[in-house]
Amino acid sequence: MTHLLLSILASSWILITFKLFAKYNVNTLQAIIVNYIVACISGLIAYTEPIDITSITNSSWFYGTIILGFIFILVFNFMAITTQKNGLSVAAVASKMSVAIPVIFGIIVYKESTGILKIIGIIIALIAVYMTSMKTVGGISIKKENLIYPLLVFIGGGIIDTSLKFMETNYVAKLDIPIFSATIFGFAAILGIPLLAYNAIKGTLNITPKNIIAGICLGIPNYFSIYFLIQALRNENLDSSTVFIINNVAILLVSTFVGILFFKERLILKNWIGIILAIISILLVTFSI
């Protein structure tokens, strides 16, 4: 459970950092790409074995990291578009509800336990995610022509978590976790650099120390969020569906309480009900182990 707790803390720090981005007017694209570079370097430093490029490219997980790096960048852009066209609440719900995909994958493919407490806990968790993420009194309102973007965020986020579980189970040795994570972030950075080049061509690129520092502050916890999540998934006493539910719901709770305490965010009744349901869901899923 220690690795799961550390993953929750690292991922919560990422969400808190994004809140600070808005407060200090940080260029998110620049910070995200710097973050991927820093996360890659963090993995290289954490890797205790000699770094051999040939060995890495010959690894069974290598081509999977290219695909994951590409999906990381895609999901980031889809989240940005979703926020612009549908609002922040829709983007938050779409990204957090994507936990349903790896949970269903774990139950169907890996025949993970599906006791009554766990099923109820999963259902309550999904309801809690929706209610806690919604910051307006009304429900979600999405125009038909914009529906594709939150749908892509939902699918992309689910694919990332599901792929991490699949590759961790079948291809990644324990000693390779740092270099595996570093390679994913490295490709995300490489694939993101053309976006900066495009902005430079348009004349809208203005790299500042503030954006670089923000990327560094994001990159280190980002690396450890993936590293500790993979370590938690390797825990023989925890099903992946349990890990993903507890991880996602706990991150939502921590970031929500930090928002209340330090960012003076105000919650509506729906959010408080969601928080209560989130706590209940974690207890149910935990006790079902």
Buried (B, 14 or more C-beta within 10 A) or exposed (E): EEBBBBBBBBBBBBBBBBBBBEEEEBBBBBBBBBBBBBBBBBBBEBBEEEEEEEEBEEBEBBEBBBBBBBBBBBBBBBBBBBBEBBBBBBBBBBBBBBBBBBBBBBBEEEEBBBEEBBBBBBEBBBBBBBBBBBBEEEEBEBEEEBEBBBBBBBBBBBBBBBBBBBBBBEBBEEEBBBBBBBBBBBBBBBBBEEBBEEBEEEEEBEEEEBBBBBBBBBBBBBBBBBBBBBBBBBBEEBBBBBBBBBBBBBBBBBBBEBBBEEEEBEBEEBBEBBBBBBBBBBEBBBEBB
